[in-house]
Amino acid sequence: MIRHIVFFSANAHHDVEKVREGLMMLADIPHAEHFEVGRNLRSDAITQEAPDLIVYAEFTDEAALAAFKAHPTYAACTAHVRPMREMRIAADFVAD
């Protein structure tokens, strides 16, 4: 199982919901076993510059993740969200 986690910050606070809605486009791509987008609760007092949104997805293997990223909806989502985002950090790992 591959776990895919991506952190996003919006350029402007008023764009956070628009970015979340754009990221939800990815839920229509069939390759993920699990997919969700959530708002950061900002409950960690140590973190000064916390992301606004988190994407969490699970894939059966690297081929499924690659197919997800190759899907036309992924490109459409990127084109929609990129102008509104300030920061994006992604990480993938194999779950034991």
MODELLER restraints for C-alpha pairs under 7 A, 6 or more apart:
rsr = mdl.restraints
at = mdl.atoms
rsr.add(forms.Gaussian(group=physical.xy_distance, feature=features.Distance(at['CA:1:A'], at['CA:58:A']), mean=6.67, stdev=0.5))
rsr.add(forms.Gaussian(group=physical.xy_distance, feature=features.Distance(at['CA:1:A'], at['CA:59:A']), mean=5.71, stdev=0.5))
rsr.add(forms.Gaussian(group=physical.xy_distance, feature=features.Distance(at['CA:1:A'], at['CA:60:A']), mean=4.69, stdev=0.5))
rsr.add(forms.Gaussian(group=physical.xy_distance, feature=features.Distance(at['CA:1:A'], at['CA:61:A']), mean=5.65, stdev=0.5))
rsr.add(forms.Gaussian(group=physical.xy_distance, feature=features.Distance(at['CA:1:A'], at['CA:94:A']), mean=5.74, stdev=0.5))
rsr.add(forms.Gaussian(group=physical.xy_distance, feature=features.Distance(at['CA:1:A'], at['CA:95:A']), mean=5.48, stdev=0.5))
rsr.add(forms.Gaussian(group=physical.xy_distance, feature=features.Distance(at['CA:2:A'], at['CA:58:A']), mean=5.64, stdev=0.5))
rsr.add(forms.Gaussian(group=physical.xy_distance, feature=features.Distance(at['CA:2:A'], at['CA:59:A']), mean=5.03, stdev=0.5))
rsr.add(forms.Gaussian(group=physical.xy_distance, feature=features.Distance(at['CA:2:A'], at['CA:60:A']), mean=6.18, stdev=0.5))
rsr.add(forms.Gaussian(group=physical.xy_distance, feature=features.Distance(at['CA:2:A'], at['CA:61:A']), mean=5.69, stdev=0.5))
rsr.add(forms.Gaussian(group=physical.xy_distance, feature=features.Distance(at['CA:2:A'], at['CA:62:A']), mean=6.76, stdev=0.5))
rsr.add(forms.Gaussian(group=physical.xy_distance, feature=features.Distance(at['CA:2:A'], at['CA:92:A']), mean=6.56, stdev=0.5))
rsr.add(forms.Gaussian(group=physical.xy_distance, feature=features.Distance(at['CA:2:A'], at['CA:93:A']), mean=5.57, stdev=0.5))
rsr.add(forms.Gaussian(group=physical.xy_distance, feature=features.Distance(at['CA:2:A'], at['CA:94:A']), mean=4.64, stdev=0.5))
rsr.add(forms.Gaussian(group=physical.xy_distance, feature=features.Distance(at['CA:2:A'], at['CA:95:A']), mean=6.07, stdev=0.5))
rsr.add(forms.Gaussian(group=physical.xy_distance, feature=features.Distance(at['CA:3:A'], at['CA:57:A']), mean=5.94, stdev=0.5))
rsr.add(forms.Gaussian(group=physical.xy_distance, feature=features.Distance(at['CA:3:A'], at['CA:58:A']), mean=4.67, stdev=0.5))
rsr.add(forms.Gaussian(group=physical.xy_distance, feature=features.Distance(at['CA:3:A'], at['CA:59:A']), mean=6.52, stdev=0.5))
rsr.add(forms.Gaussian(group=physical.xy_distance, feature=features.Distance(at['CA:3:A'], at['CA:92:A']), mean=5.51, stdev=0.5))
rsr.add(forms.Gaussian(group=physical.xy_distance, feature=features.Distance(at['CA:3:A'], at['CA:93:A']), mean=5.40, stdev=0.5))
rsr.add(forms.Gaussian(group=physical.xy_distance, feature=features.Distance(at['CA:3:A'], at['CA:94:A']), mean=6.28, stdev=0.5))
rsr.add(forms.Gaussian(group=physical.xy_distance, feature=features.Distance(at['CA:3:A'], at['CA:95:A']), mean=6.55, stdev=0.5))
rsr.add(forms.Gaussian(group=physical.xy_distance, feature=features.Distance(at['CA:4:A'], at['CA:56:A']), mean=5.79, stdev=0.5))
rsr.add(forms.Gaussian(group=physical.xy_distance, feature=features.Distance(at['CA:4:A'], at['CA:57:A']), mean=5.10, stdev=0.5))
rsr.add(forms.Gaussian(group=physical.xy_distance, feature=features.Distance(at['CA:4:A'], at['CA:58:A']), mean=6.10, stdev=0.5))
rsr.add(forms.Gaussian(group=physical.xy_distance, feature=features.Distance(at['CA:4:A'], at['CA:91:A']), mean=5.95, stdev=0.5))
rsr.add(forms.Gaussian(group=physical.xy_distance, feature=features.Distance(at['CA:4:A'], at['CA:92:A']), mean=4.50, stdev=0.5))
rsr.add(forms.Gaussian(group=physical.xy_distance, feature=features.Distance(at['CA:4:A'], at['CA:93:A']), mean=6.84, stdev=0.5))
rsr.add(forms.Gaussian(group=physical.xy_distance, feature=features.Distance(at['CA:5:A'], at['CA:54:A']), mean=6.98, stdev=0.5))
rsr.add(forms.Gaussian(group=physical.xy_distance, feature=features.Distance(at['CA:5:A'], at['CA:55:A']), mean=5.57, stdev=0.5))
rsr.add(forms.Gaussian(group=physical.xy_distance, feature=features.Distance(at['CA:5:A'], at['CA:56:A']), mean=4.72, stdev=0.5))
rsr.add(forms.Gaussian(group=physical.xy_distance, feature=features.Distance(at['CA:5:A'], at['CA:57:A']), mean=6.58, stdev=0.5))
rsr.add(forms.Gaussian(group=physical.xy_distance, feature=features.Distance(at['CA:5:A'], at['CA:90:A']), mean=5.74, stdev=0.5))
rsr.add(forms.Gaussian(group=physical.xy_distance, feature=features.Distance(at['CA:5:A'], at['CA:91:A']), mean=5.35, stdev=0.5))
rsr.add(forms.Gaussian(group=physical.xy_distance, feature=features.Distance(at['CA:5:A'], at['CA:92:A']), mean=6.34, stdev=0.5))
rsr.add(forms.Gaussian(group=physical.xy_distance, feature=features.Distance(at['CA:6:A'], at['CA:54:A']), mean=5.67, stdev=0.5))
rsr.add(forms.Gaussian(group=physical.xy_distance, feature=features.Distance(at['CA:6:A'], at['CA:55:A']), mean=5.01, stdev=0.5))
rsr.add(forms.Gaussian(group=physical.xy_distance, feature=features.Distance(at['CA:6:A'], at['CA:56:A']), mean=6.72, stdev=0.5))
rsr.add(forms.Gaussian(group=physical.xy_distance, feature=features.Distance(at['CA:6:A'], at['CA:88:A']), mean=6.78, stdev=0.5))
rsr.add(forms.Gaussian(group=physical.xy_distance, feature=features.Distance(at['CA:6:A'], at['CA:89:A']), mean=5.51, stdev=0.5))
rsr.add(forms.Gaussian(group=physical.xy_distance, feature=features.Distance(at['CA:6:A'], at['CA:90:A']), mean=4.17, stdev=0.5))
rsr.add(forms.Gaussian(group=physical.xy_distance, feature=features.Distance(at['CA:6:A'], at['CA:91:A']), mean=6.34, stdev=0.5))
rsr.add(forms.Gaussian(group=physical.xy_distance, feature=features.Distance(at['CA:7:A'], at['CA:51:A']), mean=5.86, stdev=0.5))
rsr.add(forms.Gaussian(group=physical.xy_distance, feature=features.Distance(at['CA:7:A'], at['CA:53:A']), mean=5.89, stdev=0.5))
rsr.add(forms.Gaussian(group=physical.xy_distance, feature=features.Distance(at['CA:7:A'], at['CA:54:A']), mean=4.69, stdev=0.5))
rsr.add(forms.Gaussian(group=physical.xy_distance, feature=features.Distance(at['CA:7:A'], at['CA:55:A']), mean=6.51, stdev=0.5))
rsr.add(forms.Gaussian(group=physical.xy_distance, feature=features.Distance(at['CA:7:A'], at['CA:88:A']), mean=5.51, stdev=0.5))
rsr.add(forms.Gaussian(group=physical.xy_distance, feature=features.Distance(at['CA:7:A'], at['CA:89:A']), mean=5.15, stdev=0.5))
rsr.add(forms.Gaussian(group=physical.xy_distance, feature=features.Distance(at['CA:7:A'], at['CA:90:A']), mean=6.40, stdev=0.5))
rsr.add(forms.Gaussian(group=physical.xy_distance, feature=features.Distance(at['CA:8:A'], at['CA:51:A']), mean=5.37, stdev=0.5))
rsr.add(forms.Gaussian(group=physical.xy_distance, feature=features.Distance(at['CA:8:A'], at['CA:52:A']), mean=5.87, stdev=0.5))
rsr.add(forms.Gaussian(group=physical.xy_distance, feature=features.Distance(at['CA:8:A'], at['CA:53:A']), mean=5.13, stdev=0.5))
rsr.add(forms.Gaussian(group=physical.xy_distance, feature=features.Distance(at['CA:8:A'], at['CA:54:A']), mean=6.29, stdev=0.5))
rsr.add(forms.Gaussian(group=physical.xy_distance, feature=features.Distance(at['CA:8:A'], at['CA:85:A']), mean=6.81, stdev=0.5))
rsr.add(forms.Gaussian(group=physical.xy_distance, feature=features.Distance(at['CA:8:A'], at['CA:87:A']), mean=5.43, stdev=0.5))
rsr.add(forms.Gaussian(group=physical.xy_distance, feature=features.Distance(at['CA:8:A'], at['CA:88:A']), mean=4.67, stdev=0.5))
rsr.add(forms.Gaussian(group=physical.xy_distance, feature=features.Distance(at['CA:8:A'], at['CA:89:A']), mean=6.81, stdev=0.5))
rsr.add(forms.Gaussian(group=physical.xy_distance, feature=features.Distance(at['CA:9:A'], at['CA:51:A']), mean=4.75, stdev=0.5))
rsr.add(forms.Gaussian(group=physical.xy_distance, feature=features.Distance(at['CA:9:A'], at['CA:52:A']), mean=4.79, stdev=0.5))
rsr.add(forms.Gaussian(group=physical.xy_distance, feature=features.Distance(at['CA:9:A'], at['CA:53:A']), mean=6.48, stdev=0.5))
rsr.add(forms.Gaussian(group=physical.xy_distance, feature=features.Distance(at['CA:9:A'], at['CA:85:A']), mean=5.71, stdev=0.5))
rsr.add(forms.Gaussian(group=physical.xy_distance, feature=features.Distance(at['CA:9:A'], at['CA:86:A']), mean=5.39, stdev=0.5))
rsr.add(forms.Gaussian(group=physical.xy_distance, feature=features.Distance(at['CA:9:A'], at['CA:87:A']), mean=5.00, stdev=0.5))
rsr.add(forms.Gaussian(group=physical.xy_distance, feature=features.Distance(at['CA:9:A'], at['CA:88:A']), mean=6.77, stdev=0.5))
rsr.add(forms.Gaussian(group=physical.xy_distance, feature=features.Distance(at['CA:10:A'], at['CA:16:A']), mean=5.50, stdev=0.5))
rsr.add(forms.Gaussian(group=physical.xy_distance, feature=features.Distance(at['CA:10:A'], at['CA:19:A']), mean=6.97, stdev=0.5))
rsr.add(forms.Gaussian(group=physical.xy_distance, feature=features.Distance(at['CA:10:A'], at['CA:52:A']), mean=6.75, stdev=0.5))
rsr.add(forms.Gaussian(group=physical.xy_distance, feature=features.Distance(at['CA:10:A'], at['CA:84:A']), mean=5.75, stdev=0.5))
rsr.add(forms.Gaussian(group=physical.xy_distance, feature=features.Distance(at['CA:10:A'], at['CA:85:A']), mean=4.20, stdev=0.5))
rsr.add(forms.Gaussian(group=physical.xy_distance, feature=features.Distance(at['CA:10:A'], at['CA:86:A']), mean=5.20, stdev=0.5))
rsr.add(forms.Gaussian(group=physical.xy_distance, feature=features.Distance(at['CA:11:A'], at['CA:84:A']), mean=5.56, stdev=0.5))
rsr.add(forms.Gaussian(group=physical.xy_distance, feature=features.Distance(at['CA:11:A'], at['CA:85:A']), mean=5.07, stdev=0.5))
rsr.add(forms.Gaussian(group=physical.xy_distance, feature=features.Distance(at['CA:11:A'], at['CA:86:A']), mean=4.69, stdev=0.5))
rsr.add(forms.Gaussian(group=physical.xy_distance, feature=features.Distance(at['CA:15:A'], at['CA:84:A']), mean=6.58, stdev=0.5))
rsr.add(forms.Gaussian(group=physical.xy_distance, feature=features.Distance(at['CA:16:A'], at['CA:52:A']), mean=6.90, stdev=0.5))
rsr.add(forms.Gaussian(group=physical.xy_distance, feature=features.Distance(at['CA:19:A'], at['CA:81:A']), mean=5.65, stdev=0.5))
rsr.add(forms.Gaussian(group=physical.xy_distance, feature=features.Distance(at['CA:19:A'], at['CA:84:A']), mean=6.70, stdev=0.5))
rsr.add(forms.Gaussian(group=physical.xy_distance, feature=features.Distance(at['CA:20:A'], at['CA:37:A']), mean=6.97, stdev=0.5))
rsr.add(forms.Gaussian(group=physical.xy_distance, feature=features.Distance(at['CA:22:A'], at['CA:77:A']), mean=5.95, stdev=0.5))
rsr.add(forms.Gaussian(group=physical.xy_distance, feature=features.Distance(at['CA:22:A'], at['CA:80:A']), mean=6.41, stdev=0.5))
rsr.add(forms.Gaussian(group=physical.xy_distance, feature=features.Distance(at['CA:22:A'], at['CA:81:A']), mean=5.93, stdev=0.5))
rsr.add(forms.Gaussian(group=physical.xy_distance, feature=features.Distance(at['CA:23:A'], at['CA:77:A']), mean=6.31, stdev=0.5))
rsr.add(forms.Gaussian(group=physical.xy_distance, feature=features.Distance(at['CA:24:A'], at['CA:37:A']), mean=6.73, stdev=0.5))
rsr.add(forms.Gaussian(group=physical.xy_distance, feature=features.Distance(at['CA:25:A'], at['CA:73:A']), mean=7.00, stdev=0.5))
rsr.add(forms.Gaussian(group=physical.xy_distance, feature=features.Distance(at['CA:25:A'], at['CA:77:A']), mean=6.26, stdev=0.5))
rsr.add(forms.Gaussian(group=physical.xy_distance, feature=features.Distance(at['CA:26:A'], at['CA:73:A']), mean=6.62, stdev=0.5))
rsr.add(forms.Gaussian(group=physical.xy_distance, feature=features.Distance(at['CA:26:A'], at['CA:74:A']), mean=6.24, stdev=0.5))
rsr.add(forms.Gaussian(group=physical.xy_distance, feature=features.Distance(at['CA:26:A'], at['CA:77:A']), mean=6.93, stdev=0.5))
rsr.add(forms.Gaussian(group=physical.xy_distance, feature=features.Distance(at['CA:27:A'], at['CA:35:A']), mean=6.13, stdev=0.5))
rsr.add(forms.Gaussian(group=physical.xy_distance, feature=features.Distance(at['CA:29:A'], at['CA:68:A']), mean=6.47, stdev=0.5))
rsr.add(forms.Gaussian(group=physical.xy_distance, feature=features.Distance(at['CA:29:A'], at['CA:73:A']), mean=6.89, stdev=0.5))
rsr.add(forms.Gaussian(group=physical.xy_distance, feature=features.Distance(at['CA:31:A'], at['CA:64:A']), mean=5.60, stdev=0.5))
rsr.add(forms.Gaussian(group=physical.xy_distance, feature=features.Distance(at['CA:31:A'], at['CA:67:A']), mean=6.73, stdev=0.5))
rsr.add(forms.Gaussian(group=physical.xy_distance, feature=features.Distance(at['CA:31:A'], at['CA:68:A']), mean=5.49, stdev=0.5))
rsr.add(forms.Gaussian(group=physical.xy_distance, feature=features.Distance(at['CA:32:A'], at['CA:57:A']), mean=6.43, stdev=0.5))
rsr.add(forms.Gaussian(group=physical.xy_distance, feature=features.Distance(at['CA:32:A'], at['CA:58:A']), mean=5.78, stdev=0.5))
rsr.add(forms.Gaussian(group=physical.xy_distance, feature=features.Distance(at['CA:32:A'], at['CA:59:A']), mean=5.07, stdev=0.5))
rsr.add(forms.Gaussian(group=physical.xy_distance, feature=features.Distance(at['CA:33:A'], at['CA:58:A']), mean=5.44, stdev=0.5))
rsr.add(forms.Gaussian(group=physical.xy_distance, feature=features.Distance(at['CA:33:A'], at['CA:59:A']), mean=5.45, stdev=0.5))
rsr.add(forms.Gaussian(group=physical.xy_distance, feature=features.Distance(at['CA:33:A'], at['CA:60:A']), mean=6.95, stdev=0.5))
rsr.add(forms.Gaussian(group=physical.xy_distance, feature=features.Distance(at['CA:34:A'], at['CA:57:A']), mean=5.27, stdev=0.5))
rsr.add(forms.Gaussian(group=physical.xy_distance, feature=features.Distance(at['CA:34:A'], at['CA:58:A']), mean=5.09, stdev=0.5))
rsr.add(forms.Gaussian(group=physical.xy_distance, feature=features.Distance(at['CA:35:A'], at['CA:56:A']), mean=5.86, stdev=0.5))
rsr.add(forms.Gaussian(group=physical.xy_distance, feature=features.Distance(at['CA:35:A'], at['CA:57:A']), mean=4.32, stdev=0.5))
rsr.add(forms.Gaussian(group=physical.xy_distance, feature=features.Distance(at['CA:35:A'], at['CA:58:A']), mean=6.68, stdev=0.5))
rsr.add(forms.Gaussian(group=physical.xy_distance, feature=features.Distance(at['CA:36:A'], at['CA:55:A']), mean=5.91, stdev=0.5))
rsr.add(forms.Gaussian(group=physical.xy_distance, feature=features.Distance(at['CA:36:A'], at['CA:56:A']), mean=5.43, stdev=0.5))
rsr.add(forms.Gaussian(group=physical.xy_distance, feature=features.Distance(at['CA:36:A'], at['CA:57:A']), mean=6.43, stdev=0.5))
rsr.add(forms.Gaussian(group=physical.xy_distance, feature=features.Distance(at['CA:37:A'], at['CA:53:A']), mean=6.95, stdev=0.5))
rsr.add(forms.Gaussian(group=physical.xy_distance, feature=features.Distance(at['CA:37:A'], at['CA:54:A']), mean=5.68, stdev=0.5))
rsr.add(forms.Gaussian(group=physical.xy_distance, feature=features.Distance(at['CA:37:A'], at['CA:55:A']), mean=4.56, stdev=0.5))
rsr.add(forms.Gaussian(group=physical.xy_distance, feature=features.Distance(at['CA:37:A'], at['CA:56:A']), mean=6.41, stdev=0.5))
rsr.add(forms.Gaussian(group=physical.xy_distance, feature=features.Distance(at['CA:38:A'], at['CA:53:A']), mean=5.65, stdev=0.5))
rsr.add(forms.Gaussian(group=physical.xy_distance, feature=features.Distance(at['CA:38:A'], at['CA:54:A']), mean=5.31, stdev=0.5))
rsr.add(forms.Gaussian(group=physical.xy_distance, feature=features.Distance(at['CA:38:A'], at['CA:55:A']), mean=6.61, stdev=0.5))
rsr.add(forms.Gaussian(group=physical.xy_distance, feature=features.Distance(at['CA:39:A'], at['CA:52:A']), mean=5.91, stdev=0.5))
rsr.add(forms.Gaussian(group=physical.xy_distance, feature=features.Distance(at['CA:39:A'], at['CA:53:A']), mean=4.53, stdev=0.5))
rsr.add(forms.Gaussian(group=physical.xy_distance, feature=features.Distance(at['CA:39:A'], at['CA:54:A']), mean=6.35, stdev=0.5))
rsr.add(forms.Gaussian(group=physical.xy_distance, feature=features.Distance(at['CA:40:A'], at['CA:51:A']), mean=6.64, stdev=0.5))
rsr.add(forms.Gaussian(group=physical.xy_distance, feature=features.Distance(at['CA:40:A'], at['CA:52:A']), mean=5.33, stdev=0.5))
rsr.add(forms.Gaussian(group=physical.xy_distance, feature=features.Distance(at['CA:40:A'], at['CA:53:A']), mean=5.39, stdev=0.5))
rsr.add(forms.Gaussian(group=physical.xy_distance, feature=features.Distance(at['CA:40:A'], at['CA:54:A']), mean=6.67, stdev=0.5))
rsr.add(forms.Gaussian(group=physical.xy_distance, feature=features.Distance(at['CA:42:A'], at['CA:50:A']), mean=6.71, stdev=0.5))
rsr.add(forms.Gaussian(group=physical.xy_distance, feature=features.Distance(at['CA:59:A'], at['CA:65:A']), mean=5.90, stdev=0.5))
